């Protein structure tokens, strides 16, 4: 898929669902270097504590996943949509659990494996290619699973949560956080604020917090905690950092497609977040 085909796909909500695999491959092939340069190796928005840096805040969010999930040595834990692997490595090092990261983007896997080798964690963390809708694992393979802002890429989120339930053992833990739109958003608000995010971030669509709760229950999870990550810290620094990144990208002398796309993506999230239409939701559930 070249850039013209990519933009034709992302501009059509139906095409984003039908061609999500090729769309996501092309997207991360273009933007992974920019992500790593401008945001680091944890591709997510964390809640900030007072005086925390981005590095500190993302690491704290990752450690909190391990702590809240009760991960410990001997456990097998699944990271669904692992990116270039920094969260999985932080969680494994912090908890002692063995973590398997699954990623639909093949270009990111060598990066993740290289990071694991450099941190001496290759025996504890492994990374495999796979689609969250059809993961290459047997039923009940994991004691726990988590998501850190990756299920927004799934074209059928209800099916994705059912698939996660399939590979988690009975009474296994599933927790995490993800990109959402606000509850009771109108069709006009969705078109104005959320659709630009989907177009520029290669997302089929976004669901709301109440829809997330319904999908988790339908998959067979008992949800004990559900809410807005902003309840756990200050999300504003993310948008301030993004505004600075947008200015930095605009100042680049060369504006290749990936840079133009990232400027559009950054601006769309900031605009929707500041309008209260976009949020990051969290949950804790047990199968």
C-alpha positions in Angstrom: 0.0 0.0 0.0 1.6 3.3 -1.1 0.8 6.7 0.6 -2.0 7.5 -1.9 -3.7 4.2 -1.3 -3.2 4.7 2.5 -4.9 8.1 2.5 -7.7 6.8 0.3 -8.2 4.0 2.9 -8.0 6.2 6.0 -10.4 8.8 4.5 -13.2 6.2 4.2 -14.5 4.7 7.4 -15.7 1.5 5.7 -12.3 1.0 4.0 -10.5 1.5 7.4 -12.5 -1.6 8.6 -12.1 -3.7 5.5 -8.4 -3.0 4.9 -7.2 -2.5 8.5 -4.3 -4.9 8.3 -2.6 -3.2 5.3 -3.5 0.2 6.7 -1.9 -0.4 10.0 1.2 -1.9 8.4 1.7 1.1 6.2 0.9 3.5 9.1 3.5 2.1 11.5 6.1 1.7 8.7 5.8 5.5 8.2 5.5 6.8 11.7 7.4 4.5 14.1 10.7 6.5 13.6 8.8 9.7 14.4 7.1 8.2 17.4 10.4 7.0 18.8 12.1 10.3 18.1 9.4 12.5 19.5 7.7 10.4 22.2 10.0 7.5 23.1 9.4 3.8 23.0 6.1 3.8 24.9 3.5 4.9 22.5 0.8 6.0 24.9 -0.6 8.9 26.9 0.1 8.5 30.7 -1.4 10.4 33.6 1.2 12.7 35.1 2.1 13.2 38.7 3.5 16.5 40.0 6.9 17.3 38.3 7.0 14.0 36.4 8.7 13.8 33.0 7.1 11.9 30.1 9.6 9.1 30.7 8.7 8.9 34.3 5.0 9.1 33.7 4.9 6.3 31.0 7.1 4.0 33.2 4.9 4.7 36.2 1.8 3.8 34.2 3.4 0.5 33.0 4.4 -0.5 36.5 0.9 0.3 37.8 -0.5 -2.2 35.3 1.7 -4.9 36.8 0.8 -3.9 40.4 -2.9 -3.6 39.8 -2.9 -6.9 37.9 -1.0 -8.7 40.6 1.6 -9.9 38.1 4.3 -12.0 39.7 7.0 -14.5 38.9 5.7 -17.7 37.3 2.8 -15.9 35.7 2.3 -15.8 31.9 1.1 -12.4 30.8 -0.1 -11.2 27.4 0.5 -7.7 26.0 -2.0 -7.2 23.2 -0.7 -4.7 20.7 2.8 -4.4 22.2 4.3 -1.8 19.9 8.1 -1.7 20.0 8.0 -3.4 23.4 9.0 -0.9 26.1 5.9 -1.4 28.2 6.3 -5.2 28.1 9.9 -4.9 29.1 9.1 -2.5 32.0 6.3 -4.7 33.2 8.4 -7.9 33.1 11.4 -6.4 34.8 9.1 -4.9 37.5 7.0 -7.9 38.2 9.1 -10.9 37.2 6.2 -12.3 35.1 6.9 -13.8 31.7 5.4 -11.5 29.1 4.4 -12.3 25.5 3.8 -9.3 23.3 1.6 -9.7 20.2 1.8 -7.2 17.4 0.1 -6.9 14.0 2.8 -4.6 12.7 5.8 -6.8 11.6 8.2 -3.9 11.2 8.1 -3.2 14.9 9.0 -6.8 16.1 12.8 -6.6 15.3 12.9 -3.3 17.3 11.2 -4.9 20.3 13.4 -8.0 20.2 16.5 -5.7 20.0 15.4 -3.7 23.0 14.8 -7.0 24.9 18.2 -8.2 24.1 19.9 -5.0 25.2 18.1 -5.1 28.5 18.9 -8.7 29.1 15.2 -9.7 29.1 15.0 -12.0 26.1 14.4 -15.0 28.3 11.5 -13.3 30.1 9.8 -11.4 27.2 9.0 -12.6 23.7 7.4 -10.9 20.8 5.3 -12.5 18.2 3.3 -11.5 15.1 -0.4 -11.7 15.4 -3.8 -10.0 15.0 -5.8 -9.3 18.1 -8.8 -10.8 16.3 -7.0 -14.1 15.7 -4.1 -14.6 18.1 -1.7 -17.6 17.7 -2.3 -18.9 21.2 -4.2 -21.8 22.7 -7.2 -21.2 25.0 -6.3 -20.4 28.5 -2.6 -19.8 27.7 -2.2 -16.8 30.0 -2.8 -15.9 33.6 -3.4 -12.3 32.7 -3.6 -9.9 29.7 -3.4 -6.2 29.4 -3.8 -3.5 26.8 -2.1 -0.1 26.7 -3.9 2.1 24.1 -3.9 -0.4 21.3 -7.4 -1.8 20.9 -8.4 1.5 19.3 -6.9 -0.1 16.1 -9.2 -3.1 16.2 -11.9 -3.0 13.6 -14.3 -5.2 15.7 -13.6 -4.4 19.3 -16.3 -6.7 20.6 -14.6 -9.6 18.8 -11.2 -8.6 20.0 -12.2 -8.7 23.6 -13.8 -12.1 23.1 -10.5 -13.3 21.6 -8.6 -12.0 24.6 -11.0 -13.8 26.9 -10.4 -17.0 24.9 -6.6 -17.0 25.6 -6.9 -16.0 29.3 -7.5 -18.7 31.9 -10.6 -18.8 34.0 -10.4 -16.2 36.8 -7.6 -14.6 34.9 -7.1 -10.8 35.0 -7.6 -8.4 32.1 -6.9 -4.7 32.6 -5.5 -1.7 30.8 -6.4 1.5 29.1 -7.4 2.7 25.6 -8.5 5.6 23.5 -12.2 6.4 23.6 -14.7 9.0 22.7 -16.9 10.5 25.4 -20.2 8.9 26.3 -23.3 10.3 24.6 -21.3 12.0 21.9 -23.6 13.2 19.1 -23.1 12.2 15.5 -22.1 15.7 14.6 -19.5 15.8 17.4 -18.1 12.5 16.4 -17.7 13.7 12.8 -16.1 16.9 13.9 -13.7 15.7 16.6 -13.3 11.9 16.5 -13.3 11.2 12.7 -10.2 13.3 12.2 -8.4 11.3 14.8 -9.4 8.0 13.1 -8.3 9.3 9.7 -4.9 10.5 10.9 -4.1 7.7 13.3 -5.3 4.8 11.2 -8.1 3.8 13.5 -11.3 2.1 12.2 -13.4 3.9 14.9 -13.5 4.7 18.6 -16.0 3.5 21.1 -17.2 5.1 24.4 -16.6 4.1 28.0 -20.1 2.6 28.3 -19.6 0.6 25.0 -16.3 -0.7 26.4 -18.1 -1.9 29.5 -20.7 -3.7 27.3 -18.0 -5.3 25.2 -16.1 -6.6 28.2 -19.2 -8.0 29.8 -20.2 -9.7 26.5 -16.7 -11.3 26.3 -17.3 -12.9 29.7 -15.3 -10.5 31.9 -16.6 -9.2 35.3 -15.6 -5.5 35.4 -14.6 -4.2 38.8 -13.1 -0.9 37.8 -13.9 1.4 34.9 -13.2 5.1 34.4 -11.3 8.0 32.8 -7.5 7.9 33.3 -7.7 11.6 34.1 -9.1 10.5 37.5 -5.6 9.0 38.1 -3.4 12.0 37.3 -3.1 15.0 35.1 -3.5 14.3 31.3 -3.0 18.0 30.3 0.8 17.6 30.0 0.2 15.2 27.1 -1.6 17.8 25.1 0.9 20.5 26.0 3.8 18.2 24.8 1.8 17.4 21.7 1.3 21.1 20.9 5.1 21.6 21.2 5.7 18.6 19.0 3.3 20.0 16.4 5.2 23.3 16.3 8.5 21.4 16.0 7.2 19.3 13.1 5.9 22.4 11.4 9.4 24.0 11.6 11.0 21.1 9.7 12.4 22.3 6.4 11.4 19.0 4.7 7.7 17.9 5.0 7.5 14.3 3.7 4.2 12.5 3.9 4.9 10.9 7.3 5.7 14.3 8.9 2.5 15.9 7.4 0.5 13.0 8.6 1.9 13.2 12.1 1.2 16.9 12.3 -2.4 16.3 11.4 -2.6 13.4 13.9 -1.1 15.4 16.8 -3.4 18.4 16.1 -6.5 16.2 15.9 -6.0 14.6 19.3 -5.2 17.8 21.1 -8.3 19.5 19.6 -10.6 16.7 20.6 -9.1 16.2 24.1 -9.3 19.9 24.9 -12.9 19.9 23.7 -13.7 16.9 26.1 -14.6 14.6 23.2 -11.6 12.3 23.5 -10.4 10.5 26.5 -8.3 7.6 27.7 -10.4 5.0 29.6 -9.1 2.4 32.0 -10.6 -0.9 33.3 -9.8 -3.9 35.6 -11.7 -7.1 34.9 -11.6 -10.8 35.7 -12.7 -13.6 33.5 
